[in-house]
Amino acid sequence: MERKSSLEQIQPPTYGNLVTILSIDGGGIRGIIPATIIEFLESKLQELDGEDARLADYFDVISGTSTGGLVTAMLTAPDENNRPLFAAKDIKPFYLKHCPSIFPQNSGICATMLANLIRSLRGPKYNGKYLHKVVREKLEDIRLHETITNVVIPTFDIKCLHPTIFSSYQLKKSPYLDAKLSDICISTSAAPTYLPAHNFKNQDSKGNIHEFNLIDGGVCANNPTLVAINEVTKQIIQENSDFFPMKPLEYKRFLIISLGTGTVKNEEKINAKMAAKWGLLGWLTHSGCTPLIDAFTQSIAHMADFHLATVTQSLQSQDNYLRIQDDTLVGTNSSVDVATKKNLDKLCRIGEKLLKKPVCRVNLENGRYEPIKNGETNEEALTR
């Protein structure tokens, strides 16, 4: 069955007064946390419009990085009836079933810190074969232009040293970006030291071949919310007729839901005196974690939120921007790859508890997340 292009199916302001954006951070197995959030959100939409309602029917743009990119593809890839291949409720079971094989856990002597260090010096921690297999099986030959709604998935080209954004909006101008969703997902998930970089070639409609050398989009946009907004804003700047009613910086016309995958609780276990003594191995392997990667992914995600919080508050449109993030993770819960049943189950519970927590916004003075006074819970905000 021939599938329709997402660009033919939906144009943001055409179907309402708001441009709706759903964004999902990167974070490996912690993708279970936003999976729990979107399951709740889709269930509330189904209460309004029936059990066949899907998130892709309501969001003009769905954006995701790394594990969030995989969720984005699953929510927007079409089945044989041109409906989303996965419902939101299917995402969490997918993670619970496949994560232990994507990130197999070593035991005994192989699990020692020394063994892990030696293995990390030889190559990526995981070979990615199972991930590649299951992604190709689920997404088959579906390409970017076929998604139910517009998608934006960041990656980073390690050869050219610049971001490559797989965006529905860019396909007319840059047809070489119309790659298979499976290749896009494998690329945006290729976290340095964890999974191998991904090389593939794509041929556009004119027969031109473009080569990609890609790694995890988290190195440039672990929180892809701002990237998604930029893609829409470019359409406005270019005076796209579909966006004519919207003026630049009219943020009240955006409705943005940005979902994090959790961050480490600020326990201040690392300080400058410790880091001053580190060489390459220290930055990559301190106490079983990777401080260098944790630092740049968390800082990139936080800066995107800080920017959006600043802009929306200054333009009095903060109620149209909902960021849901848990910054209290500790131990294995904060890891991206400890895919034991115990840890995966704990992440499910963290997602469920996060729904009951109050809405938080970043304090523009100190940069910390703080509950809104007399505000809603995340569950209530999503329902509203």
N, C-alpha and C positions, 0 to 999 in steps of 0.2 A: 504494500500500500504506500502510495506517495504521500510524504508528510509535508505539511505547509511550513513555510518559513515563519519564525517568530516575528519578523518584521512585518509580515503580511497580516498577522493575527491581532496584534495589539500595538497601539501607540500611546504613550503615557497619558497626556492630558485629554485624549479623546474620550476616555471612559470614566470621567469624573473630574472633580475640581482639584484633586491631589495627585501628585506623583508619588507612588508608594514604593518604598525600598526596604527589602529584607537583606541583612548582611550577617554573615556567619564567619567568625574568626577561625584561624588555624589553631591546632593543639593536639594532634594525634588522637589517641584514645579518648581524650577529654571532649571529643566531639559528641559523646553521649550526653553531655550537659545541655548544649543547645538542642540536641535531638529531643530531649524531654520537653523543652520549652515549646518547640514548634509543634509537637504532638498535641499539647494543650491548646495552642492557638488554632490549629486546624479543627480541633474538636468543637471549639466555640463557633467557628465559621460554619461548621456543619449543622450546628443547632439552628442557625439562621437560614441556611440555604439547602439543607439536605445532605445526606451522607456521601454524595458524589462530589461535594465541594473539595477543592484542593487549593493549597497555598498559591500555586502558579496562576490560579484564576484571579487572584486579588492583588498580587504584587507586579508592578510594571517592570521592576528590576529585582533580580535575586543575585546577590554577589557572595562569593565565598573564596577563602584562601586555604590551601592545603586540605585538611580534613573538612573544612567548610566548603571548599571547592567540590569535593566529592558529594557532600550533601546537596549542594546546589544542582549538580548534574542529575542526581537521583530524583530531585523534586521537579525538574523541568524536562527531562528526557521523555519523549513520547512513546507510548506503546502502539500496538497495531490499530487502535481506535483513536489515535491522536490525543490521548489523555495521559496525564503524568504516569510514568512507569512505576513510581513509588508513592504511596501515601506517606504522610509525615509519621504515622504510627508504625511504619515499616522500617524506619531508619534505625531506631534503637535495637530491635532484634537483629538487624544486619550487623551492627557493631558487635553485639554480644556473641554472635555466631562466628564472625570472621576475624576479629582482632587477635584472638589467641594464635591464629595461624599466620597472620601478617607480622605479628611481633612475638615469635616463639620465645618462651622464657627458658633460659639455661638453668641447670640445677647442679648441685654438687660442686666439684672443683672448678667447673666451667663458669660458675657464677661468681667466682672471687673477683675482687677489684683488679688484681694483677692480670687475670685472664681477660677481663673486659678491656683493660688497657692495651694488652698485646693485640687483641683482636681489632681494636679501633685503629691501631697503627697500620694494620694490613689493608683496611678498607672499610666500607660502611658497615654499621652494626647488623643490618639486615639486608638480604640480597634482593628483596622486593619481588621475587618471582610469584609468590602467592597473591600479593596485591595486584600485580599486573594481570594475572590469570583471572581473578574474580571480577576486576573492573572491566576487562574485555568481554567476559561472558555476559555481564549484566547490561553493558551499554552497547555492545556489538559495534555496528558501523555508523551509529547515529552521530551526526555532525552538529557543529555549533549553530548553524542556521535553522536547524530543525527544532530547537527547544520551544516549549509551549509559551514561554514568556522570555523577555530579554535577560541575558545573564552577563555577568562580568566576573572573570576569574583571573587574578594576577599570577604571573610566574616571573622568573628572572632568568635572562639569557646569560649564562656564565661565559660564553665566548665573546659576545658583544658588550658585556658588562652594562646592560640596561634592562629595565623591566619590559616584559612582553605581556600585554593585557589582552586576553581573549574576551572580546566584547562584541555582543550582538550589534551594537551601534556602529562598529567599525568595519563591518563586512563589506559594505558597498564600496568603501574607499580602499580597504585592504583585504581583498578576497583571499589572500594567502592565509589569513587567520582562521578560515573555515575548516578547522581540523576536526578530527574525531574527538568526541567528548572523552573517550578512554585515554587518548594521548594527553589531553589537557589535564585530566585528573591525575594521571601518573606523574606529570611534570610538576604540577603545583604541590604535590605531596612529597617531592624528592628532597626531604630535609637533609642538609649537609650533616655528615657523620652517621646519620640514621639509615637513609635509603639512597640508592645510586642516582646520579643525574640521568636525565632522559634525553636521548637523541632520536629525532625522527624527521622525516621529510614530508612535506605536504604540497600537493599540486593544485594550483588554482584553476578557475574555469578557462583561462587562456593557455593553459599548459605550462605555465611557469612553475618551477620547483623551488620551494623555500625550505632551507634547513634550520631546525631549531636545536639548541643545546641548552636545556632548561633545568632549573632547580626550583625548590620550594618558593612559592610567592611570598612566604613569610619573611624572607630577607628584605623585602621592600614594602610589603603591606600585609602584615599579619592580621590587622583589622582592616578589611577592604571597604569599609563604609564610605570613606572619603573618595576612594577610587570610583565607586559607583556613582556618587554625586557628581564627580568630575566628568564622567561619561555623559550624564544627562546635561550638565552645564555646557559642555562643548556643543551639544545639539542646539542649545539656546543661542549661544554665541554665533553659530553658523547660520542663524536665522532659519532653522528648519521650520517649515510651515506648520508642522504638527505641534510645535512648541510656541507658536506666535503669541498666544494669550499670556504667556509667562514672561515676567521681566527678570533680568539678572538680579541675583541675590534676594529673590522673593522666597525666602525660606519657609514662609507659612504655607506655600504650595507643596512642600515636601512633607511626607509622613514617613518617618524613618524608624525602623526597629533594628537595632544592632545587638547581636548576641555574641558574648564572649564565651570562651571555653574554660574560664577559671584561671586565676594566677596564684602564685605562691603568697601565703600570708607573710606580711612584713615582720619577720622575726629578727631582722638585723643580725643574722649569723655571719655575714661577710662584711668586712670593712676594708678601708684603703690600705691599712698596714698589712693585712693578709694578702690582698691582691698585688701589692707592690713587690712581693717576693715571687709571684708566679711567672713562669715562662709559658710556652705554648701548651704544655701538658696540663699545667695548673688551670689555665683558662678553659680547657676542654674537659677536664676529668675531676675537678675538685669534689670530694665527698660523694662520688657517684653521680654527680650531675654535670651539666655543661654550662658553666657561668657565662661564657661568651655568647652562646646561642640564646640562652635565657634572657640575657641583658638586651640584645638587639630586638628579639621578637616582642618582648614585653614593652620595651620603650617605644617601638614603632606603633604598637597597638594603642598604648596609652596616649601618645601624642595625637593620633587621629581622633580619639575621644575628646581630648582636651581642646583641640581645635573646634570640633563640632559643638561642644558644650559652650565654648566662648561665643561662637557666632550665633547659635540659636538663642542663647540668653540675651546677648546684646540686641538682637532683633526681635525679642519678645515672642519667640516661637518655640520655646523650650518644651512645651507640652506636645509638640509634634516630633520630638526626638526622644526615643526610649532606648537607653543602653542597659542591658541586663548582664551583669558580670558578678562572679564570686571571687573575691580577693582574699579568701581565708583558707585556701588549700594548703595542706601540710603533708610531708612524707610522700609515700607512693601515689597519693591522690593527685599530686601536682606533676607527676611524670607524664610523658607523652607516649610511653611504650610499655609500662608494666601491665601487661594484659592478662593478669590472673583473674580467675572468676571472682575472687574476693574483692579485688580492686575495681573491676568493672561494675559489680553490684553496688559498691560504695558510690561510684560516680553517678549511677542511676538515682540513688537516694539524695545525693548532693543536688542534682537537677530538680528533683521534686521539692526539696526544701527551699531551693532558690525561688521557686514560684511563690512561696509564702512569705519571703523576705520583703521588706519595704523597698520601694524604688530608691535607688541611690544616684546621685549626680556627683561629678568631680568638682571638688572645691577649687575654684579658680585661684585661690590664694596659696594653698599648700599642695594642691595636686592630688589629694586623697579622696577616695570615694566616701560620701557621707549620705545617710538617709535624709530624704526630704522631710521636713517638719510637717506633721499632720498630713502626710502624703499617703498614697495608695501602696498596696503590695504589688509586686510584679504581676501576679495573677490578675488583680483588679485592673491594672493598667492595660494589660493585653486584652482583657474583656471589653474595656472601654474603647 
